[in-house]
Amino acid sequence: MSQGDSSYGDLTSPLNRGLSNMLEDAIQIQPGVKVLVAYEDASLGWYDGELKDRVIEYCRVTLGVEVDSVEVGPPANTPSAPLEERLQAQSFDWVIFLARLGDQGRFDEDRDGPRKLMVYTRRVSQLESTFGTVSQAAMLSLKSVVDGLIAGAKTTAISCPHGTQLISGYNAEVSRSNLNEGQGESGASKDVTVVRFPAAVSTPVSAKDFSGQVVLRHGLTSTGSRVYDPPNLPIGKPVTVHVVNGRIDRFEGQDQDVQGIREHYERVASRFGIEPMIVDSWHQGLHPGTDASPDPADDLCLWGETLFTSPQYLHFHTCGEYPPGEICWMVEFPTLTLDGRKLYEDGRIRVDAFEEFMPCLDRHPELRGLFNT
């Protein structure tokens, strides 16, 4: 964006509302702050180059802050040398990740150095949509209500139209204090330690007391924690995973698919020296504005790492007794039932059925439009 651009200075444009939401609402960048934008090359197919340019220009021109940038490349299991060199050479207050690399340490306890913002609006079109323009404060308020309802339930059941059926007792390990992004605590239910934009998933819930079955329809994807090859495993026909108290008991399906899944778990677990048959935790997507265009048949990883923010998916962390584990399950059109009441039904949050949502909807009327209430 430049002063000659017709959108420059138009604070009501969807683009500028999205940028303001990201940089002023989500992380409150103030004068005097130093910002580093860490970005992937657009040729990798995840983040477009225009988004980087717009973020940098908004920081520099609209907010009047010092901003630098560094290309970091795709995720890796070693630190990004260009990023580390830049951080050692200069002090920054914030690193804004327009790169998958920013997701890799999202549950780490180490909070030294600059604060981190992980951006999930990967294209300008996503930033301009409701996914980028519904205020971060509204989404955090929604997240707080969902977290609180899950934490207060004595029994929780997860189901889907394709045959998923899981149930647990009291959710003792759901955090009651860390209802905002960036406030983590020990245990499987701790939240991420980076700020996510937008705030679009619930706090992870421990799965150790859940038993039943999960039906996988498209395959397995990486959680984005660490890098391994191949990062995903397509399956030909649905596979049913039987779970007993947060552990995988067996896989049931076509022999070829079941064998492939077992080998994938063993390969990933052996690579990192972890316990393969753990179902560590799960969380729900919160944002109906999530881009639904990625097709699992085209790119299983892009699909999984995009749709996990949608209420139409429930996301499991498996393979490793820690969040987020290494292998993800995606449950489509989930129904989440708390003490006999449906909080989610077929992938829709029932904000109209729980009075706890009313103060949130009154404070943030844009949520009413998002949920058509």
Buried (B, 14 or more C-beta within 10 A) or exposed (E): BEEEEEEBEEEEBBBBBBBBBBBBBBBEBEEEBBBBBBBBBBEEEBBBBBBBBBBBBBBBBBBEBBBBBBBBBEBEEEEBEEBEEBBEEEEBBBBBBBBBBBBBBBBEEEEEEBBBBBBBBBBBBBBBBBBBBBBBBBBBBBBBBBBBBBBBBEEBBBBBEBEBBBBBEEBEBBBBEBBBBBBBEEBBBBBBBBBBBBBBBBBBBBBBBBBBBBBBBBBBBBBBBBBBEEBBBBBEEBBBBBBEEBBBEEBBBEEEBBEBBBEBBEBBBEBBEBEBBBBBBBBBBBBBBBBEEBEBEEBBBBBBBBBBBBBBBBBBBBBBBBBBBBBBBBBBBBBBBBEEEBBBBBBBBBBEEBEBBEEBBEEBEBBEEBBEE
